[in-house]
């Protein structure tokens, strides 16, 4: 499933993006998914929960895609 997040600021953090797209229920769930290496940003596994995402970035998690705009 594809999700789009329209930025209100210059960036959104990876954990916040997962929550905003409804792919995790809490920040704790986001943390574990990221630390466990289950999330990719622009095709590369990302393990930093605070990774800043900017317009044009793409996130993959459990068969879901998030586009940041």
N, CA, C and O atoms as a Maestro MAE file, in Angstrom:
{
 s_m_m2io_version
 :::
 2.0.0
}

f_m_ct {
 s_m_title
 :::
 protein
 m_atom[276] {
  # First column is atom index #
  i_m_mmod_type
  r_m_x_coord
  r_m_y_coord
  r_m_z_coord
  i_m_residue_number
  s_m_chain_name
  s_m_pdb_residue_name
  s_m_pdb_atom_name
  i_m_atomic_number
  :::
  1 25 0.845 -1.183 0.000 1 A "UNK " " N  " 7
  2 3 0.000 0.000 0.000 1 A "UNK " " CA " 6
  3 2 0.890 1.246 0.000 1 A "UNK " " C  " 6
  4 15 1.941 1.274 0.641 1 A "UNK " " O  " 8
  5 25 0.461 2.247 -0.712 2 A "UNK " " N  " 7
  6 3 1.247 3.475 -0.788 2 A "UNK " " CA " 6
  7 2 0.633 4.572 0.071 2 A "UNK " " C  " 6
  8 15 -0.586 4.732 0.135 2 A "UNK " " O  " 8
  9 25 1.500 5.311 0.720 3 A "UNK " " N  " 7
  10 3 1.095 6.427 1.567 3 A "UNK " " CA " 6
  11 2 1.894 7.653 1.133 3 A "UNK " " C  " 6
  12 15 3.032 7.538 0.679 3 A "UNK " " O  " 8
  13 25 1.286 8.822 1.278 4 A "UNK " " N  " 7
  14 3 1.972 10.078 0.970 4 A "UNK " " CA " 6
  15 2 1.897 10.956 2.210 4 A "UNK " " C  " 6
  16 15 0.837 11.100 2.820 4 A "UNK " " O  " 8
  17 25 3.025 11.535 2.574 5 A "UNK " " N  " 7
  18 3 3.061 12.481 3.682 5 A "UNK " " CA " 6
  19 2 3.508 13.827 3.119 5 A "UNK " " C  " 6
  20 15 4.600 13.961 2.569 5 A "UNK " " O  " 8
  21 25 2.637 14.813 3.272 6 A "UNK " " N  " 7
  22 3 2.969 16.174 2.851 6 A "UNK " " CA " 6
  23 2 3.610 16.894 4.030 6 A "UNK " " C  " 6
  24 15 3.002 17.020 5.092 6 A "UNK " " O  " 8
  25 25 4.821 17.357 3.842 7 A "UNK " " N  " 7
  26 3 5.562 18.013 4.918 7 A "UNK " " CA " 6
  27 2 4.933 19.347 5.312 7 A "UNK " " C  " 6
  28 15 4.511 20.130 4.462 7 A "UNK " " O  " 8
  29 25 4.881 19.582 6.612 8 A "UNK " " N  " 7
  30 3 4.455 20.893 7.123 8 A "UNK " " CA " 6
  31 2 5.683 21.728 7.465 8 A "UNK " " C  " 6
  32 15 5.637 22.958 7.467 8 A "UNK " " O  " 8
  33 25 6.789 21.029 7.756 9 A "UNK " " N  " 7
  34 3 8.063 21.690 8.064 9 A "UNK " " CA " 6
  35 2 9.076 21.256 7.016 9 A "UNK " " C  " 6
  36 15 8.703 20.669 6.000 9 A "UNK " " O  " 8
  37 25 10.352 21.537 7.250 10 A "UNK " " N  " 7
  38 3 11.396 21.174 6.296 10 A "UNK " " CA " 6
  39 2 11.604 19.666 6.212 10 A "UNK " " C  " 6
  40 15 12.014 19.149 5.172 10 A "UNK " " O  " 8
  41 25 11.320 18.955 7.317 11 A "UNK " " N  " 7
  42 3 11.547 17.514 7.346 11 A "UNK " " CA " 6
  43 2 10.614 16.858 8.360 11 A "UNK " " C  " 6
  44 15 9.964 17.534 9.157 11 A "UNK " " O  " 8
  45 25 10.562 15.525 8.312 12 A "UNK " " N  " 7
  46 3 9.881 14.725 9.325 12 A "UNK " " CA " 6
  47 2 10.834 13.606 9.711 12 A "UNK " " C  " 6
  48 15 11.573 13.105 8.864 12 A "UNK " " O  " 8
  49 25 10.826 13.215 10.959 13 A "UNK " " N  " 7
  50 3 11.708 12.134 11.397 13 A "UNK " " CA " 6
  51 2 11.089 10.788 11.018 13 A "UNK " " C  " 6
  52 15 9.870 10.650 10.927 13 A "UNK " " O  " 8
  53 25 11.950 9.814 10.802 14 A "UNK " " N  " 7
  54 3 11.527 8.507 10.319 14 A "UNK " " CA " 6
  55 2 10.464 7.872 11.212 14 A "UNK " " C  " 6
  56 15 9.449 7.389 10.711 14 A "UNK " " O  " 8
  57 25 10.679 7.866 12.511 15 A "UNK " " N  " 7
  58 3 9.695 7.279 13.428 15 A "UNK " " CA " 6
  59 2 8.354 7.982 13.333 15 A "UNK " " C  " 6
  60 15 7.305 7.339 13.376 15 A "UNK " " O  " 8
  61 25 8.388 9.308 13.204 16 A "UNK " " N  " 7
  62 3 7.150 10.081 13.079 16 A "UNK " " CA " 6
  63 2 6.434 9.755 11.767 16 A "UNK " " C  " 6
  64 15 5.205 9.708 11.724 16 A "UNK " " O  " 8
  65 25 7.194 9.534 10.710 17 A "UNK " " N  " 7
  66 3 6.605 9.212 9.407 17 A "UNK " " CA " 6
  67 2 5.883 7.867 9.458 17 A "UNK " " C  " 6
  68 15 4.792 7.723 8.905 17 A "UNK " " O  " 8
  69 25 6.487 6.893 10.115 18 A "UNK " " N  " 7
  70 3 5.843 5.581 10.240 18 A "UNK " " CA " 6
  71 2 4.526 5.703 11.006 18 A "UNK " " C  " 6
  72 15 3.529 5.076 10.648 18 A "UNK " " O  " 8
  73 25 4.537 6.514 12.060 19 A "UNK " " N  " 7
  74 3 3.303 6.726 12.832 19 A "UNK " " CA " 6
  75 2 2.272 7.503 12.018 19 A "UNK " " C  " 6
  76 15 1.092 7.150 12.017 19 A "UNK " " O  " 8
  77 25 2.699 8.547 11.333 20 A "UNK " " N  " 7
  78 3 1.777 9.383 10.557 20 A "UNK " " CA " 6
  79 2 1.104 8.584 9.446 20 A "UNK " " C  " 6
  80 15 -0.046 8.854 9.099 20 A "UNK " " O  " 8
  81 25 1.806 7.607 8.889 21 A "UNK " " N  " 7
  82 3 1.239 6.785 7.818 21 A "UNK " " CA " 6
  83 2 0.365 5.662 8.374 21 A "UNK " " C  " 6
  84 15 -0.291 4.945 7.619 21 A "UNK " " O  " 8
  85 25 0.362 5.518 9.700 22 A "UNK " " N  " 7
  86 3 -0.452 4.484 10.322 22 A "UNK " " CA " 6
  87 2 0.144 3.091 10.235 22 A "UNK " " C  " 6
  88 15 -0.567 2.098 10.388 22 A "UNK " " O  " 8
  89 25 1.453 3.013 9.987 23 A "UNK " " N  " 7
  90 3 2.097 1.706 9.838 23 A "UNK " " CA " 6
  91 2 2.549 1.126 11.168 23 A "UNK " " C  " 6
  92 15 2.794 -0.076 11.266 23 A "UNK " " O  " 8
  93 25 2.663 1.963 12.191 24 A "UNK " " N  " 7
  94 3 2.955 1.512 13.558 24 A "UNK " " CA " 6
  95 2 2.007 2.261 14.487 24 A "UNK " " C  " 6
  96 15 1.495 3.329 14.151 24 A "UNK " " O  " 8
  97 25 1.785 1.676 15.664 25 A "UNK " " N  " 7
  98 3 0.830 2.291 16.588 25 A "UNK " " CA " 6
  99 2 1.471 3.297 17.532 25 A "UNK " " C  " 6
  100 15 0.804 4.205 18.027 25 A "UNK " " O  " 8
  101 25 2.776 3.134 17.781 26 A "UNK " " N  " 7
  102 3 3.420 4.016 18.757 26 A "UNK " " CA " 6
  103 2 4.866 4.266 18.367 26 A "UNK " " C  " 6
  104 15 5.421 3.626 17.475 26 A "UNK " " O  " 8
  105 25 5.452 5.222 19.072 27 A "UNK " " N  " 7
  106 3 6.865 5.507 18.872 27 A "UNK " " CA " 6
  107 2 7.737 4.322 19.241 27 A "UNK " " C  " 6
  108 15 8.785 4.101 18.634 27 A "UNK " " O  " 8
  109 25 7.307 3.562 20.235 28 A "UNK " " N  " 7
  110 3 8.066 2.375 20.652 28 A "UNK " " CA " 6
  111 2 8.059 1.339 19.534 28 A "UNK " " C  " 6
  112 15 9.094 0.743 19.233 28 A "UNK " " O  " 8
  113 25 6.887 1.120 18.911 29 A "UNK " " N  " 7
  114 3 6.809 0.181 17.787 29 A "UNK " " CA " 6
  115 2 7.700 0.643 16.640 29 A "UNK " " C  " 6
  116 15 8.372 -0.170 16.005 29 A "UNK " " O  " 8
  117 25 7.704 1.945 16.374 30 A "UNK " " N  " 7
  118 3 8.545 2.498 15.310 30 A "UNK " " CA " 6
  119 2 10.016 2.257 15.634 30 A "UNK " " C  " 6
  120 15 10.796 1.864 14.766 30 A "UNK " " O  " 8
  121 25 10.383 2.495 16.879 31 A "UNK " " N  " 7
  122 3 11.778 2.310 17.300 31 A "UNK " " CA " 6
  123 2 12.236 0.887 17.042 31 A "UNK " " C  " 6
  124 15 13.302 0.673 16.463 31 A "UNK " " O  " 8
  125 25 11.437 -0.095 17.468 32 A "UNK " " N  " 7
  126 3 11.844 -1.487 17.296 32 A "UNK " " CA " 6
  127 2 11.902 -1.888 15.828 32 A "UNK " " C  " 6
  128 15 12.812 -2.612 15.425 32 A "UNK " " O  " 8
  129 25 10.955 -1.436 15.029 33 A "UNK " " N  " 7
  130 3 10.967 -1.755 13.603 33 A "UNK " " CA " 6
  131 2 12.229 -1.211 12.945 33 A "UNK " " C  " 6
  132 15 12.848 -1.881 12.119 33 A "UNK " " O  " 8
  133 25 12.606 0.010 13.319 34 A "UNK " " N  " 7
  134 3 13.784 0.650 12.725 34 A "UNK " " CA " 6
  135 2 15.065 -0.015 13.215 34 A "UNK " " C  " 6
  136 15 15.926 -0.370 12.410 34 A "UNK " " O  " 8
  137 25 15.197 -0.186 14.528 35 A "UNK " " N  " 7
  138 3 16.413 -0.786 15.102 35 A "UNK " " CA " 6
  139 2 16.604 -2.221 14.608 35 A "UNK " " C  " 6
  140 15 17.735 -2.683 14.457 35 A "UNK " " O  " 8
  141 25 15.496 -2.924 14.356 36 A "UNK " " N  " 7
  142 3 15.575 -4.304 13.865 36 A "UNK " " CA " 6
  143 2 15.913 -4.381 12.375 36 A "UNK " " C  " 6
  144 15 16.008 -5.473 11.816 36 A "UNK " " O  " 8
  145 25 16.094 -3.228 11.737 37 A "UNK " " N  " 7
  146 3 16.504 -3.210 10.332 37 A "UNK " " CA " 6
  147 2 15.385 -3.520 9.355 37 A "UNK " " C  " 6
  148 15 15.650 -3.991 8.249 37 A "UNK " " O  " 8
  149 25 14.140 -3.267 9.737 38 A "UNK " " N  " 7
  150 3 12.995 -3.594 8.890 38 A "UNK " " CA " 6
  151 2 12.556 -2.445 7.985 38 A "UNK " " C  " 6
  152 15 11.646 -2.600 7.170 38 A "UNK " " O  " 8
  153 25 13.212 -1.282 8.135 39 A "UNK " " N  " 7
  154 3 12.786 -0.089 7.397 39 A "UNK " " CA " 6
  155 2 13.899 0.353 6.434 39 A "UNK " " C  " 6
  156 15 15.075 0.411 6.795 39 A "UNK " " O  " 8
  157 25 13.492 0.656 5.214 40 A "UNK " " N  " 7
  158 3 14.436 1.178 4.230 40 A "UNK " " CA " 6
  159 2 14.069 2.610 3.879 40 A "UNK " " C  " 6
  160 15 12.893 2.954 3.759 40 A "UNK " " O  " 8
  161 25 15.093 3.438 3.716 41 A "UNK " " N  " 7
  162 3 14.907 4.808 3.236 41 A "UNK " " CA " 6
  163 2 15.683 4.923 1.930 41 A "UNK " " C  " 6
  164 15 16.895 4.713 1.896 41 A "UNK " " O  " 8
  165 25 14.985 5.251 0.877 42 A "UNK " " N  " 7
  166 3 15.588 5.355 -0.460 42 A "UNK " " CA " 6
  167 2 16.360 4.080 -0.821 42 A "UNK " " C  " 6
  168 15 17.439 4.134 -1.411 42 A "UNK " " O  " 8
  169 25 15.774 2.927 -0.446 43 A "UNK " " N  " 7
  170 3 16.338 1.632 -0.824 43 A "UNK " " CA " 6
  171 2 17.429 1.103 0.076 43 A "UNK " " C  " 6
  172 15 17.962 0.022 -0.177 43 A "UNK " " O  " 8
  173 25 17.780 1.839 1.126 44 A "UNK " " N  " 7
  174 3 18.863 1.435 2.021 44 A "UNK " " CA " 6
  175 2 18.309 1.247 3.436 44 A "UNK " " C  " 6
  176 15 17.567 2.096 3.929 44 A "UNK " " O  " 8
  177 25 18.667 0.137 4.090 45 A "UNK " " N  " 7
  178 3 18.214 -0.107 5.459 45 A "UNK " " CA " 6
  179 2 18.682 1.043 6.349 45 A "UNK " " C  " 6
  180 15 19.851 1.428 6.316 45 A "UNK " " O  " 8
  181 25 17.761 1.585 7.143 46 A "UNK " " N  " 7
  182 3 18.055 2.714 8.029 46 A "UNK " " CA " 6
  183 2 17.766 2.304 9.472 46 A "UNK " " C  " 6
  184 15 16.681 1.806 9.774 46 A "UNK " " O  " 8
  185 25 18.740 2.514 10.364 47 A "UNK " " N  " 7
  186 3 18.550 2.116 11.761 47 A "UNK " " CA " 6
  187 2 18.511 3.314 12.713 47 A "UNK " " C  " 6
  188 15 18.524 3.129 13.930 47 A "UNK " " O  " 8
  189 25 18.463 4.536 12.180 48 A "UNK " " N  " 7
  190 3 18.362 5.734 13.018 48 A "UNK " " CA " 6
  191 2 16.903 6.197 13.063 48 A "UNK " " C  " 6
  192 15 16.361 6.651 12.055 48 A "UNK " " O  " 8
  193 25 16.278 6.081 14.226 49 A "UNK " " N  " 7
  194 3 14.876 6.491 14.364 49 A "UNK " " CA " 6
  195 2 14.709 7.980 14.065 49 A "UNK " " C  " 6
  196 15 13.682 8.399 13.530 49 A "UNK " " O  " 8
  197 25 15.712 8.769 14.408 50 A "UNK " " N  " 7
  198 3 15.639 10.216 14.214 50 A "UNK " " CA " 6
  199 2 16.076 10.674 12.841 50 A "UNK " " C  " 6
  200 15 16.224 11.874 12.611 50 A "UNK " " O  " 8
  201 25 16.286 9.742 11.919 51 A "UNK " " N  " 7
  202 3 16.695 10.096 10.555 51 A "UNK " " CA " 6
  203 2 15.717 11.113 9.978 51 A "UNK " " C  " 6
  204 15 14.506 10.888 9.982 51 A "UNK " " O  " 8
  205 25 16.236 12.218 9.489 52 A "UNK " " N  " 7
  206 3 15.391 13.264 8.926 52 A "UNK " " CA " 6
  207 2 15.040 12.933 7.477 52 A "UNK " " C  " 6
  208 15 15.913 12.629 6.664 52 A "UNK " " O  " 8
  209 25 13.762 12.997 7.179 53 A "UNK " " N  " 7
  210 3 13.285 12.731 5.826 53 A "UNK " " CA " 6
  211 2 12.840 14.042 5.198 53 A "UNK " " C  " 6
  212 15 12.166 14.857 5.828 53 A "UNK " " O  " 8
  213 25 13.230 14.224 3.954 54 A "UNK " " N  " 7
  214 3 12.911 15.444 3.220 54 A "UNK " " CA " 6
  215 2 12.051 15.115 2.008 54 A "UNK " " C  " 6
  216 15 11.892 13.948 1.648 54 A "UNK " " O  " 8
  217 25 11.506 16.132 1.392 55 A "UNK " " N  " 7
  218 3 10.691 15.951 0.195 55 A "UNK " " CA " 6
  219 2 11.448 15.115 -0.837 55 A "UNK " " C  " 6
  220 15 12.607 15.393 -1.146 55 A "UNK " " O  " 8
  221 25 10.784 14.096 -1.362 56 A "UNK " " N  " 7
  222 3 11.406 13.224 -2.360 56 A "UNK " " CA " 6
  223 2 11.907 11.915 -1.782 56 A "UNK " " C  " 6
  224 15 12.167 10.972 -2.529 56 A "UNK " " O  " 8
  225 25 12.049 11.838 -0.460 57 A "UNK " " N  " 7
  226 3 12.494 10.587 0.153 57 A "UNK " " CA " 6
  227 2 11.391 9.547 0.081 57 A "UNK " " C  " 6
  228 15 10.204 9.873 0.088 57 A "UNK " " O  " 8
  229 25 11.811 8.269 0.010 58 A "UNK " " N  " 7
  230 3 10.869 7.166 -0.039 58 A "UNK " " CA " 6
  231 2 11.223 6.166 1.059 58 A "UNK " " C  " 6
  232 15 12.390 5.829 1.260 58 A "UNK " " O  " 8
  233 25 10.190 5.700 1.765 59 A "UNK " " N  " 7
  234 3 10.362 4.767 2.871 59 A "UNK " " CA " 6
  235 2 9.632 3.475 2.525 59 A "UNK " " C  " 6
  236 15 8.525 3.500 1.987 59 A "UNK " " O  " 8
  237 25 10.271 2.334 2.844 60 A "UNK " " N  " 7
  238 3 9.649 1.026 2.652 60 A "UNK " " CA " 6
  239 2 9.592 0.315 3.999 60 A "UNK " " C  " 6
  240 15 10.572 0.300 4.745 60 A "UNK " " O  " 8
  241 25 8.423 -0.280 4.309 61 A "UNK " " N  " 7
  242 3 8.258 -1.036 5.558 61 A "UNK " " CA " 6
  243 2 7.129 -2.038 5.389 61 A "UNK " " C  " 6
  244 15 5.986 -1.663 5.125 61 A "UNK " " O  " 8
  245 25 7.455 -3.308 5.542 62 A "UNK " " N  " 7
  246 3 6.478 -4.405 5.479 62 A "UNK " " CA " 6
  247 2 5.578 -4.324 4.247 62 A "UNK " " C  " 6
  248 15 4.358 -4.450 4.357 62 A "UNK " " O  " 8
  249 25 6.170 -4.118 3.094 63 A "UNK " " N  " 7
  250 3 5.401 -4.080 1.857 63 A "UNK " " CA " 6
  251 2 4.657 -2.779 1.611 63 A "UNK " " C  " 6
  252 15 3.934 -2.648 0.623 63 A "UNK " " O  " 8
  253 25 4.833 -1.824 2.503 64 A "UNK " " N  " 7
  254 3 4.204 -0.509 2.365 64 A "UNK " " CA " 6
  255 2 5.246 0.505 1.926 64 A "UNK " " C  " 6
  256 15 6.421 0.400 2.278 64 A "UNK " " O  " 8
  257 25 4.805 1.479 1.161 65 A "UNK " " N  " 7
  258 3 5.689 2.552 0.713 65 A "UNK " " CA " 6
  259 2 5.138 3.892 1.201 65 A "UNK " " C  " 6
  260 15 3.930 4.130 1.192 65 A "UNK " " O  " 8
  261 25 6.051 4.753 1.622 66 A "UNK " " N  " 7
  262 3 5.687 6.108 2.019 66 A "UNK " " CA " 6
  263 2 6.503 7.060 1.156 66 A "UNK " " C  " 6
  264 15 7.723 6.938 1.049 66 A "UNK " " O  " 8
  265 25 5.812 7.997 0.551 67 A "UNK " " N  " 7
  266 3 6.491 9.037 -0.215 67 A "UNK " " CA " 6
  267 2 6.386 10.339 0.582 67 A "UNK " " C  " 6
  268 15 5.304 10.725 1.024 67 A "UNK " " O  " 8
  269 25 7.525 11.005 0.754 68 A "UNK " " N  " 7
  270 3 7.549 12.279 1.472 68 A "UNK " " CA " 6
  271 2 7.506 13.389 0.424 68 A "UNK " " C  " 6
  272 15 8.299 13.409 -0.518 68 A "UNK " " O  " 8
  273 25 6.558 14.315 0.612 69 A "UNK " " N  " 7
  274 3 6.477 15.448 -0.325 69 A "UNK " " CA " 6
  275 2 6.430 16.763 0.423 69 A "UNK " " C  " 6
  276 15 6.361 17.824 -0.197 69 A "UNK " " O  " 8
  :::
 }
 m_bond[275] {
  # First column is bond index #
  i_m_from
  i_m_to
  i_m_order
  :::
  1 1 2 1
  2 2 3 1
  3 3 4 2
  4 3 5 1
  5 5 6 1
  6 6 7 1
  7 7 8 2
  8 7 9 1
  9 9 10 1
  10 10 11 1
  11 11 12 2
  12 11 13 1
  13 13 14 1
  14 14 15 1
  15 15 16 2
  16 15 17 1
  17 17 18 1
  18 18 19 1
  19 19 20 2
  20 19 21 1
  21 21 22 1
  22 22 23 1
  23 23 24 2
  24 23 25 1
  25 25 26 1
  26 26 27 1
  27 27 28 2
  28 27 29 1
  29 29 30 1
  30 30 31 1
  31 31 32 2
  32 31 33 1
  33 33 34 1
  34 34 35 1
  35 35 36 2
  36 35 37 1
  37 37 38 1
  38 38 39 1
  39 39 40 2
  40 39 41 1
  41 41 42 1
  42 42 43 1
  43 43 44 2
  44 43 45 1
  45 45 46 1
  46 46 47 1
  47 47 48 2
  48 47 49 1
  49 49 50 1
  50 50 51 1
  51 51 52 2
  52 51 53 1
  53 53 54 1
  54 54 55 1
  55 55 56 2
  56 55 57 1
  57 57 58 1
  58 58 59 1
  59 59 60 2
  60 59 61 1
  61 61 62 1
  62 62 63 1
  63 63 64 2
  64 63 65 1
  65 65 66 1
  66 66 67 1
  67 67 68 2
  68 67 69 1
  69 69 70 1
  70 70 71 1
  71 71 72 2
  72 71 73 1
  73 73 74 1
  74 74 75 1
  75 75 76 2
  76 75 77 1
  77 77 78 1
  78 78 79 1
  79 79 80 2
  80 79 81 1
  81 81 82 1
  82 82 83 1
  83 83 84 2
  84 83 85 1
  85 85 86 1
  86 86 87 1
  87 87 88 2
  88 87 89 1
  89 89 90 1
  90 90 91 1
  91 91 92 2
  92 91 93 1
  93 93 94 1
  94 94 95 1
  95 95 96 2
  96 95 97 1
  97 97 98 1
  98 98 99 1
  99 99 100 2
  100 99 101 1
  101 101 102 1
  102 102 103 1
  103 103 104 2
  104 103 105 1
  105 105 106 1
  106 106 107 1
  107 107 108 2
  108 107 109 1
  109 109 110 1
  110 110 111 1
  111 111 112 2
  112 111 113 1
  113 113 114 1
  114 114 115 1
  115 115 116 2
  116 115 117 1
  117 117 118 1
  118 118 119 1
  119 119 120 2
  120 119 121 1
  121 121 122 1
  122 122 123 1
  123 123 124 2
  124 123 125 1
  125 125 126 1
  126 126 127 1
  127 127 128 2
  128 127 129 1
  129 129 130 1
  130 130 131 1
  131 131 132 2
  132 131 133 1
  133 133 134 1
  134 134 135 1
  135 135 136 2
  136 135 137 1
  137 137 138 1
  138 138 139 1
  139 139 140 2
  140 139 141 1
  141 141 142 1
  142 142 143 1
  143 143 144 2
  144 143 145 1
  145 145 146 1
  146 146 147 1
  147 147 148 2
  148 147 149 1
  149 149 150 1
  150 150 151 1
  151 151 152 2
  152 151 153 1
  153 153 154 1
  154 154 155 1
  155 155 156 2
  156 155 157 1
  157 157 158 1
  158 158 159 1
  159 159 160 2
  160 159 161 1
  161 161 162 1
  162 162 163 1
  163 163 164 2
  164 163 165 1
  165 165 166 1
  166 166 167 1
  167 167 168 2
  168 167 169 1
  169 169 170 1
  170 170 171 1
  171 171 172 2
  172 171 173 1
  173 173 174 1
  174 174 175 1
  175 175 176 2
  176 175 177 1
  177 177 178 1
  178 178 179 1
  179 179 180 2
  180 179 181 1
  181 181 182 1
  182 182 183 1
  183 183 184 2
  184 183 185 1
  185 185 186 1
  186 186 187 1
  187 187 188 2
  188 187 189 1
  189 189 190 1
  190 190 191 1
  191 191 192 2
  192 191 193 1
  193 193 194 1
  194 194 195 1
  195 195 196 2
  196 195 197 1
  197 197 198 1
  198 198 199 1
  199 199 200 2
  200 199 201 1
  201 201 202 1
  202 202 203 1
  203 203 204 2
  204 203 205 1
  205 205 206 1
  206 206 207 1
  207 207 208 2
  208 207 209 1
  209 209 210 1
  210 210 211 1
  211 211 212 2
  212 211 213 1
  213 213 214 1
  214 214 215 1
  215 215 216 2
  216 215 217 1
  217 217 218 1
  218 218 219 1
  219 219 220 2
  220 219 221 1
  221 221 222 1
  222 222 223 1
  223 223 224 2
  224 223 225 1
  225 225 226 1
  226 226 227 1
  227 227 228 2
  228 227 229 1
  229 229 230 1
  230 230 231 1
  231 231 232 2
  232 231 233 1
  233 233 234 1
  234 234 235 1
  235 235 236 2
  236 235 237 1
  237 237 238 1
  238 238 239 1
  239 239 240 2
  240 239 241 1
  241 241 242 1
  242 242 243 1
  243 243 244 2
  244 243 245 1
  245 245 246 1
  246 246 247 1
  247 247 248 2
  248 247 249 1
  249 249 250 1
  250 250 251 1
  251 251 252 2
  252 251 253 1
  253 253 254 1
  254 254 255 1
  255 255 256 2
  256 255 257 1
  257 257 258 1
  258 258 259 1
  259 259 260 2
  260 259 261 1
  261 261 262 1
  262 262 263 1
  263 263 264 2
  264 263 265 1
  265 265 266 1
  266 266 267 1
  267 267 268 2
  268 267 269 1
  269 269 270 1
  270 270 271 1
  271 271 272 2
  272 271 273 1
  273 273 274 1
  274 274 275 1
  275 275 276 2
  :::
 }
}
